Amino acid sequence: MSADNYPDENDTPHTKSEELVIPLMEERLEIDKQQFVQSQFHVERKTESKQVEINESLISRQAEVKHVPIGKYVDIIPTVRDEAGVKIIPVFEEHIEIVKRIYLKEEIRIESHEVINEFKSEETLKYQTVSHKRISTDK
């Protein structure tokens, strides 16, 4: 106690004393990433060829054009027509006389013929294949 009969501030039961903290152990977390190969794949692509036989019928159409002189007067203009597979296209001209008449000058006849030719050939076609194989590295 002090001289004034007052107790010392440090001696009173209601005063707060400082605590001394001594660290004994501390845990820390460390995170680390690592990459490792667990397995591998080998991929191979090949381009190969094979012969393919072609057998087809090919149709070609040919036309023969003939000019057939007619040389006569007609009363009406003839129309385009087909006769026995021949297309006939009339060609006319007008002549001036005292009376106008239609003179059939010629006809164009188009006759078509079909020719069938057998076509055979061997062609090379390319194709690709892919294969893969797992290569394990597990121990």
Secondary structure, DSSP 8 states (H G I E B T S, - for coil): --TTS---GGGSTTS-----------------------EEEEEEEEEEEEEEEEEEEEEEEEEEEEEEEEEEEESS----EEETTEEEEEEEEEE-SSS-EEEEEEEEEEEEEEEEEEEEEEEEEEEEEEEEEEEE---
